[in-house]
Amino acid sequence: MILYHGSNINITEIDLGISKVGKDFGCGFYLSADKAQALELAERKTEQLGVGTPTLNTYRFDESCLQNSSLSVLEFQEYSKEWAEFVFMNRRNRTRVSSHCYDIVIGPIANDAVGYQIRRFTSGLIDMNKFLDELKYMKGVTIQYFFGTERAIKYLTKTNTLLPKRHL
Protein backbone atom coordinates (compact mmCIF):
# COMPACT_ATOMS: atom_id res chain seq x y z
CA MET A 1 0.00 0.00 0.00
CA ILE A 2 1.20 3.53 -0.77
CA LEU A 3 0.89 6.13 2.00
CA TYR A 4 1.66 9.85 2.00
CA HIS A 5 3.00 12.32 4.53
CA GLY A 6 2.54 16.01 3.76
CA SER A 7 5.25 18.28 5.08
CA ASN A 8 7.18 21.45 4.40
CA ILE A 9 10.39 19.40 3.91
CA ASN A 10 11.70 16.24 2.30
CA ILE A 11 11.90 13.67 5.08
CA THR A 12 15.04 11.62 4.59
CA GLU A 13 14.68 9.71 7.86
CA ILE A 14 11.67 9.37 10.15
CA ASP A 15 12.53 10.79 13.58
CA LEU A 16 9.91 9.97 16.19
CA GLY A 17 11.75 12.21 18.64
CA ILE A 18 10.43 15.33 16.91
CA SER A 19 6.79 14.25 16.73
CA LYS A 20 4.34 16.54 18.48
CA VAL A 21 2.39 15.78 21.64
CA GLY A 22 -1.40 15.96 21.85
CA LYS A 23 -2.23 14.42 18.48
CA ASP A 24 -5.18 12.10 17.71
CA PHE A 25 -3.29 8.87 18.36
CA GLY A 26 -0.34 10.28 20.30
CA CYS A 27 3.27 11.15 19.42
CA GLY A 28 4.22 9.44 16.21
CA PHE A 29 4.50 9.61 12.44
CA TYR A 30 1.20 10.10 10.62
CA LEU A 31 0.38 9.16 7.03
CA SER A 32 -2.65 9.03 4.76
CA ALA A 33 -3.67 6.91 1.78
CA ASP A 34 -5.39 10.04 0.45
CA LYS A 35 -2.84 11.88 -1.70
CA ALA A 36 -4.96 15.03 -2.02
CA GLN A 37 -5.37 15.29 1.74
CA ALA A 38 -1.62 14.88 2.29
CA LEU A 39 -0.93 17.63 -0.25
CA GLU A 40 -3.41 19.90 1.51
CA LEU A 41 -1.70 19.24 4.84
CA ALA A 42 1.71 19.96 3.26
CA GLU A 43 0.48 23.30 1.98
CA ARG A 44 -1.13 24.20 5.32
CA LYS A 45 1.98 23.26 7.32
CA THR A 46 4.24 25.27 4.99
CA GLU A 47 1.95 28.28 5.31
CA GLN A 48 1.73 27.97 9.11
CA LEU A 49 5.50 27.67 9.57
CA GLY A 50 6.39 30.19 6.89
CA VAL A 51 9.36 28.11 5.72
CA GLY A 52 10.03 25.29 3.28
CA THR A 53 8.07 24.04 0.32
CA PRO A 54 4.92 21.87 0.37
CA THR A 55 6.33 18.37 -0.02
CA LEU A 56 4.63 15.02 -0.48
CA ASN A 57 6.72 12.25 1.07
CA THR A 58 5.65 8.86 -0.31
CA TYR A 59 6.07 5.52 1.46
CA ARG A 60 5.33 1.90 0.70
CA PHE A 61 3.73 0.23 3.72
CA ASP A 62 4.15 -3.53 4.13
CA GLU A 63 0.61 -4.35 5.29
CA SER A 64 1.49 -7.96 6.02
CA CYS A 65 2.72 -6.75 9.40
CA LEU A 66 -0.87 -6.09 10.43
CA GLN A 67 -1.52 -9.83 10.74
CA ASN A 68 1.86 -11.54 10.69
CA SER A 69 4.02 -9.78 13.24
CA SER A 70 4.50 -9.08 16.88
CA LEU A 71 3.39 -5.48 16.40
CA SER A 72 0.50 -4.26 18.49
CA VAL A 73 -2.10 -2.77 16.13
CA LEU A 74 -5.38 -0.98 16.82
CA GLU A 75 -7.79 -0.26 14.00
CA PHE A 76 -10.95 1.84 14.04
CA GLN A 77 -13.08 1.19 10.94
CA GLU A 78 -15.30 4.22 11.52
CA TYR A 79 -16.14 6.99 13.93
CA SER A 80 -17.30 5.42 17.19
CA LYS A 81 -17.50 6.14 20.89
CA GLU A 82 -14.35 4.05 21.41
CA TRP A 83 -12.52 6.09 18.74
CA ALA A 84 -13.64 9.39 20.34
CA GLU A 85 -12.48 8.23 23.78
CA PHE A 86 -9.12 7.17 22.33
CA VAL A 87 -8.64 10.54 20.58
CA PHE A 88 -9.71 12.34 23.77
CA MET A 89 -7.15 10.38 25.83
CA ASN A 90 -4.32 11.12 23.38
CA ARG A 91 -5.20 14.77 22.79
CA ARG A 92 -5.18 15.37 26.54
CA ASN A 93 -1.77 13.73 26.95
CA ARG A 94 0.72 16.61 26.90
CA THR A 95 3.75 14.37 27.54
CA ARG A 96 5.95 12.30 25.23
CA VAL A 97 5.03 9.16 27.21
CA SER A 98 2.46 7.23 25.20
CA SER A 99 -1.05 6.81 26.61
CA HIS A 100 -1.34 3.41 24.91
CA CYS A 101 0.69 0.35 23.98
CA TYR A 102 0.07 0.26 20.20
CA ASP A 103 2.81 0.36 17.59
CA ILE A 104 0.36 1.20 14.80
CA VAL A 105 -3.09 2.80 15.00
CA ILE A 106 -5.35 3.12 11.97
CA GLY A 107 -8.54 5.14 12.07
CA PRO A 108 -10.46 8.25 11.07
CA ILE A 109 -8.90 11.68 11.32
CA ALA A 110 -10.51 14.12 13.74
CA ASN A 111 -11.85 17.54 12.81
CA ASP A 112 -9.27 20.34 13.03
CA ALA A 113 -11.25 22.00 15.84
CA VAL A 114 -10.70 19.05 18.20
CA GLY A 115 -9.12 21.22 20.93
CA TYR A 116 -12.22 23.39 21.10
CA GLN A 117 -14.47 20.31 21.24
CA ILE A 118 -12.40 18.78 24.04
CA ARG A 119 -12.80 21.97 26.09
CA ARG A 120 -16.57 21.86 25.52
CA PHE A 121 -16.72 18.19 26.49
CA THR A 122 -14.59 18.47 29.65
CA SER A 123 -16.53 21.50 30.84
CA GLY A 124 -19.81 19.58 30.46
CA LEU A 125 -21.20 21.75 27.66
CA ILE A 126 -21.62 18.71 25.38
CA ASP A 127 -22.09 15.00 26.07
CA MET A 128 -20.13 12.10 24.52
CA ASN A 129 -22.54 11.67 21.61
CA LYS A 130 -22.27 15.36 20.65
CA PHE A 131 -18.50 15.22 21.18
CA LEU A 132 -18.24 12.27 18.78
CA ASP A 133 -20.38 14.04 16.20
CA GLU A 134 -18.33 17.25 16.46
CA LEU A 135 -15.02 15.39 16.04
CA LYS A 136 -15.95 13.97 12.65
CA TYR A 137 -13.79 15.32 9.84
CA MET A 138 -15.85 17.72 7.74
CA LYS A 139 -14.70 16.23 4.44
CA GLY A 140 -15.98 12.74 5.26
CA VAL A 141 -14.18 9.74 6.69
CA THR A 142 -10.48 9.99 5.96
CA ILE A 143 -8.28 7.31 7.47
CA GLN A 144 -4.94 8.14 9.06
CA TYR A 145 -2.11 5.76 9.79
CA PHE A 146 -0.12 6.30 12.99
CA PHE A 147 3.32 4.75 13.45
CA GLY A 148 4.38 5.26 17.04
CA THR A 149 7.44 3.06 17.51
CA GLU A 150 10.74 2.35 15.79
CA ARG A 151 9.51 -1.23 15.26
CA ALA A 152 6.51 0.10 13.35
CA ILE A 153 8.37 2.51 11.07
CA LYS A 154 10.57 -0.35 9.86
CA TYR A 155 7.55 -1.41 7.79
CA LEU A 156 7.69 1.87 5.83
CA THR A 157 9.96 2.28 2.80
CA LYS A 158 10.44 5.75 1.32
CA THR A 159 9.68 5.63 -2.40
CA ASN A 160 9.97 9.28 -3.46
CA THR A 161 9.26 12.91 -2.73
CA LEU A 162 6.99 15.10 -4.83
CA LEU A 163 6.52 18.82 -4.97
CA PRO A 164 3.11 20.08 -6.12
CA LYS A 165 3.33 21.42 -9.71
CA ARG A 166 2.64 24.99 -8.69
CA HIS A 167 5.74 24.87 -6.46
CA LEU A 168 8.21 23.49 -9.03
C-alpha positions as CSV (number, residue, x, y, z in Angstrom):
1,M,0.0,0.0,0.0
2,I,1.2,3.5,-0.8
3,L,0.9,6.1,2.0
4,Y,1.7,9.8,2.0
5,H,3.0,12.3,4.5
6,G,2.5,16.0,3.8
7,S,5.2,18.3,5.1
8,N,7.2,21.4,4.4
9,I,10.4,19.4,3.9
10,N,11.7,16.2,2.3
11,I,11.9,13.7,5.1
12,T,15.0,11.6,4.6
13,E,14.7,9.7,7.9
14,I,11.7,9.4,10.2
15,D,12.5,10.8,13.6
16,L,9.9,10.0,16.2
17,G,11.7,12.2,18.6
18,I,10.4,15.3,16.9
19,S,6.8,14.3,16.7
20,K,4.3,16.5,18.5
21,V,2.4,15.8,21.6
22,G,-1.4,16.0,21.9
23,K,-2.2,14.4,18.5
24,D,-5.2,12.1,17.7
25,F,-3.3,8.9,18.4
26,G,-0.3,10.3,20.3
27,C,3.3,11.1,19.4
28,G,4.2,9.4,16.2
29,F,4.5,9.6,12.4
30,Y,1.2,10.1,10.6
31,L,0.4,9.2,7.0
32,S,-2.6,9.0,4.8
33,A,-3.7,6.9,1.8
34,D,-5.4,10.0,0.4
35,K,-2.8,11.9,-1.7
36,A,-5.0,15.0,-2.0
37,Q,-5.4,15.3,1.7
38,A,-1.6,14.9,2.3
39,L,-0.9,17.6,-0.3
40,E,-3.4,19.9,1.5
41,L,-1.7,19.2,4.8
42,A,1.7,20.0,3.3
43,E,0.5,23.3,2.0
44,R,-1.1,24.2,5.3
45,K,2.0,23.3,7.3
46,T,4.2,25.3,5.0
47,E,2.0,28.3,5.3
48,Q,1.7,28.0,9.1
49,L,5.5,27.7,9.6
50,G,6.4,30.2,6.9
51,V,9.4,28.1,5.7
52,G,10.0,25.3,3.3
53,T,8.1,24.0,0.3
54,P,4.9,21.9,0.4
55,T,6.3,18.4,0.0
56,L,4.6,15.0,-0.5
57,N,6.7,12.2,1.1
58,T,5.6,8.9,-0.3
59,Y,6.1,5.5,1.5
60,R,5.3,1.9,0.7
61,F,3.7,0.2,3.7
62,D,4.1,-3.5,4.1
63,E,0.6,-4.4,5.3
64,S,1.5,-8.0,6.0
65,C,2.7,-6.7,9.4
66,L,-0.9,-6.1,10.4
67,Q,-1.5,-9.8,10.7
68,N,1.9,-11.5,10.7
69,S,4.0,-9.8,13.2
70,S,4.5,-9.1,16.9
71,L,3.4,-5.5,16.4
72,S,0.5,-4.3,18.5
73,V,-2.1,-2.8,16.1
74,L,-5.4,-1.0,16.8
75,E,-7.8,-0.3,14.0
76,F,-11.0,1.8,14.0
77,Q,-13.1,1.2,10.9
78,E,-15.3,4.2,11.5
79,Y,-16.1,7.0,13.9
80,S,-17.3,5.4,17.2
81,K,-17.5,6.1,20.9
82,E,-14.3,4.0,21.4
83,W,-12.5,6.1,18.7
84,A,-13.6,9.4,20.3
85,E,-12.5,8.2,23.8
86,F,-9.1,7.2,22.3
87,V,-8.6,10.5,20.6
88,F,-9.7,12.3,23.8
89,M,-7.1,10.4,25.8
90,N,-4.3,11.1,23.4
91,R,-5.2,14.8,22.8
92,R,-5.2,15.4,26.5
93,N,-1.8,13.7,27.0
94,R,0.7,16.6,26.9
95,T,3.8,14.4,27.5
96,R,5.9,12.3,25.2
97,V,5.0,9.2,27.2
98,S,2.5,7.2,25.2
99,S,-1.1,6.8,26.6
100,H,-1.3,3.4,24.9
101,C,0.7,0.3,24.0
102,Y,0.1,0.3,20.2
103,D,2.8,0.4,17.6
104,I,0.4,1.2,14.8
105,V,-3.1,2.8,15.0
106,I,-5.4,3.1,12.0
107,G,-8.5,5.1,12.1
108,P,-10.5,8.3,11.1
109,I,-8.9,11.7,11.3
110,A,-10.5,14.1,13.7
111,N,-11.8,17.5,12.8
112,D,-9.3,20.3,13.0
113,A,-11.3,22.0,15.8
114,V,-10.7,19.1,18.2
115,G,-9.1,21.2,20.9
116,Y,-12.2,23.4,21.1
117,Q,-14.5,20.3,21.2
118,I,-12.4,18.8,24.0
119,R,-12.8,22.0,26.1
120,R,-16.6,21.9,25.5
121,F,-16.7,18.2,26.5
122,T,-14.6,18.5,29.6
123,S,-16.5,21.5,30.8
124,G,-19.8,19.6,30.5
125,L,-21.2,21.8,27.7
126,I,-21.6,18.7,25.4
127,D,-22.1,15.0,26.1
128,M,-20.1,12.1,24.5
129,N,-22.5,11.7,21.6
130,K,-22.3,15.4,20.6
131,F,-18.5,15.2,21.2
132,L,-18.2,12.3,18.8
133,D,-20.4,14.0,16.2
134,E,-18.3,17.2,16.5
135,L,-15.0,15.4,16.0
136,K,-15.9,14.0,12.6
137,Y,-13.8,15.3,9.8
138,M,-15.9,17.7,7.7
139,K,-14.7,16.2,4.4
140,G,-16.0,12.7,5.3
141,V,-14.2,9.7,6.7
142,T,-10.5,10.0,6.0
143,I,-8.3,7.3,7.5
144,Q,-4.9,8.1,9.1
145,Y,-2.1,5.8,9.8
146,F,-0.1,6.3,13.0
147,F,3.3,4.8,13.4
148,G,4.4,5.3,17.0
149,T,7.4,3.1,17.5
150,E,10.7,2.3,15.8
151,R,9.5,-1.2,15.3
152,A,6.5,0.1,13.3
153,I,8.4,2.5,11.1
154,K,10.6,-0.4,9.9
155,Y,7.5,-1.4,7.8
156,L,7.7,1.9,5.8
157,T,10.0,2.3,2.8
158,K,10.4,5.7,1.3
159,T,9.7,5.6,-2.4
160,N,10.0,9.3,-3.5
161,T,9.3,12.9,-2.7
162,L,7.0,15.1,-4.8
163,L,6.5,18.8,-5.0
164,P,3.1,20.1,-6.1
165,K,3.3,21.4,-9.7
166,R,2.6,25.0,-8.7
167,H,5.7,24.9,-6.5
168,L,8.2,23.5,-9.0
